[in-house]
Amino acid sequence: MKEINKPYVILSAAMTIDGKIATIKGDSELSDKTDWKEVHKLRTQVDAIMVGKGTILKDNPKLHIKYYNHKGYYRIILDSNLTIPLESNVITFRQEIYPTIICTTENVPSNELKMYEDKGVKIIQVGDGKRVNIKKLLSILKDFGINSILLEGGGTLNWSFIEKNLIDEIRLTIAPWIVGGKEATSLVEGIGFEKIGSAPRFDLFDVKIRTYYITLSYKRKK
């Protein structure tokens, strides 16, 4: 697969022993304070954090950095139909430190774009289909000066990146629960690969064990 000019992408997630990142009712409180501190430390080391619209609608996060001194970073939201509320924290909370970029398709009318732009949000339109063209988007973000992205997506967004082999590194914390439920959100969803040989492979390079948690770090095999 031909490499594209893109930022370095790190997928960061906590999941249960059985591979779920949320319960059937959407409870995703898997990390303890120690793990959260490590996540926020990782946030200080990248140029941007990226999530999907679903994360905004469900949790309304600020996507800011706690515990550490920092200079801020970009908050990148994938929202193909541009429907996240204008009162969302990623729009109203401290854009001078955490500027927000919303990535949507070319099908969204200009008058709808203006409502967000008037709030100080940068809009990137890429892709003329139903979804944002992620490969093209990453090239645009690289040209924009974003060299590293922390992907804290849900199962669908994670699949979009895995499917196209766009993940460079994975930081995965295994939490000490088994929640079950075929409708519960898994780390990676989508249609999946038909054969193991078609899937991207990752090499384990670090293991951290503490009390009930294990953190595994992988890099994409070239």
C-alpha positions, 0 to 999 in steps of 0.5 A: 500500500502506497504511503501518503504524506500524513501526520504520525497517528497514535491510537489511544484507548482503554478497553475491557478484557473482552475488547469493549471500550464501552458497555451496552449502555455506553458507560466507558469509565474504564481508566483510573486516575493513573491511566488518565494521567498517562493519557494526558501526558501523551496529549502534551506530546502531540499536535492534535487530538482527534475524535468523531462526532459520536464522542461529542454528542455522547460525552460533550468533552472539552478535550483539554489537557490536565495535570501537565504544563503545555502550550495547547493543541488542535482539537479535530472533530470528524462530523460528516454532516456538520451537526454537532451543537454550537454549544459543545465544549469543543466550540465554547471552551478556550479556543485560544489554547485549543483551537477546534477544526471540524472536518466535514464533507463538501456537501454541507451548504456554505450557510451552515459552515458560517455558523461554526466559523463565526464561533472561531472554528476552522472548517475543512471540507474533504470528500464528496460522498457521505463521509469525510475522505480520511486519507485526503484529510490527513494530507491536508492536516500535514500541510497545515503543520500538524505532524502528530495526532492522538486518535481517541475515537470510537469503534467506527472511527478507529475502523476507518483508520485501521481499514486504510492502514493509517495507524502508526502506533497504538497505546492500549490499556487493558482494564480488569472487567469483562462486560460482554454484549454484542451491541457494546462498542468494541475497540474496532468495529466496521465490516472487518477484514475477511483474511488475517493477511489483509489486516495491518500488523503491529509489533509490541514494543512496550508492556507496563503492568501495575495492580489491575491494569496492563498497558500495551504499546505497539508500532505498525510493522513496515 
